[in-house]
Amino acid sequence: MVIELAGTMTALQDAPVSGAMLPVLDEDARALLFTDARTANSFAPDPVSDETLAAVWELAKWPPTAANTQPLRVTFVRSAEGKARLLPLLNEGNRAKTEAAPVVALLAADVDFHEFTEQTFPVRPEMKANFDAAGVEGRESMARFNATLQSAYFLLAARAHGLATGPMAGFDADAVTAEFFPGGRYRTLLVVNLGLPGENPWFDRLPRLAHDDVVSWA
Ligand SMILES: Cc1cc2nc3c(=O)[nH]c(=O)nc-3n(C[C@H](O)[C@H](O)[C@H](O)COP(=O)(O)O)c2cc1C
């Protein structure tokens, strides 16, 4: 699905050349990720394999975060026990679809992401001590902002692997955090149903803002 321009991949990976053409996704790939992809509101019982879920992360880990901090943490809920802990913490209107989804991802921000910065940003080893000194209060907004970016990457990566996604903010975030992440290091951001679409899975498509409503030039 990728239009590969002559020599491009080599130039990208090995020997950056000023002005080298970058590859462009074809129309089918854009449709899969963006224009045809929908938010699923029902799910078929077909299971999602561990391999597929691992492959989703192998894609989602690549797009950028500030100083490569990568604060997103992912917890998959698939067992009946896990679902039973989660369902009461969701808004009532969100429960049936989460119950039906073969797997549910809890996306959370790690406010102690700096524990990894020596590994993820080795050219600035002093960053760890600086973030440590900032305290949780100083790190939380950065953790949330970058983990939210990564949540969007995660949704697109799941689509790229053929999964329908159902992101939901309609839940008691503090309660989910307390139930699944006691200790307070991880702060829940988003619950994402994953699987294949079930019966009547899509709501009517809602309009998107027009270019001129959004884009300006300075
Ligand atoms: C951050 C976020 C929170 C959402 N929360 C809910 C929710 O709690 N319940 C729900 O049914 N849909 C929820 N949605 C789904 C959106 O309403 C849906 O993705 C949007 O209307 C676009 O639908 P489409 O992808 O089918 O065009 C949420 C989506 C996002 C990205």
The ligand as an ORCA input file, in Angstrom:
! r2SCAN-3c Opt
* xyz 0 1
  C     -11.221     11.084     23.477
  C     -12.505     10.433     22.993
  C     -13.512     10.191     23.903
  C     -14.692      9.552     23.479
  N     -15.613      9.172     24.419
  C     -16.676      8.442     24.035
  C     -17.548      7.893     25.002
  O     -17.381      8.028     26.202
  N     -18.607      7.151     24.546
  C     -18.825      6.946     23.215
  O     -19.788      6.254     22.859
  N     -17.989      7.446     22.266
  C     -16.921      8.177     22.652
  N     -16.034      8.642     21.705
  C     -16.302      8.394     20.279
  C     -16.528      9.656     19.449
  O     -17.788     10.203     19.673
  C     -16.309      9.282     17.967
  O     -14.993      8.807     17.838
  C     -16.491     10.463     17.038
  O     -17.824     10.917     17.048
  C     -16.097     10.114     15.604
  O     -16.804      8.999     15.130
  P     -16.391      8.301     13.733
  O     -14.973      7.848     13.925
  O     -17.311      7.152     13.580
  O     -16.513      9.317     12.683
  C     -14.872      9.250     22.111
  C     -13.836      9.522     21.197
  C     -12.660     10.086     21.636
  C     -11.534     10.309     20.645
*
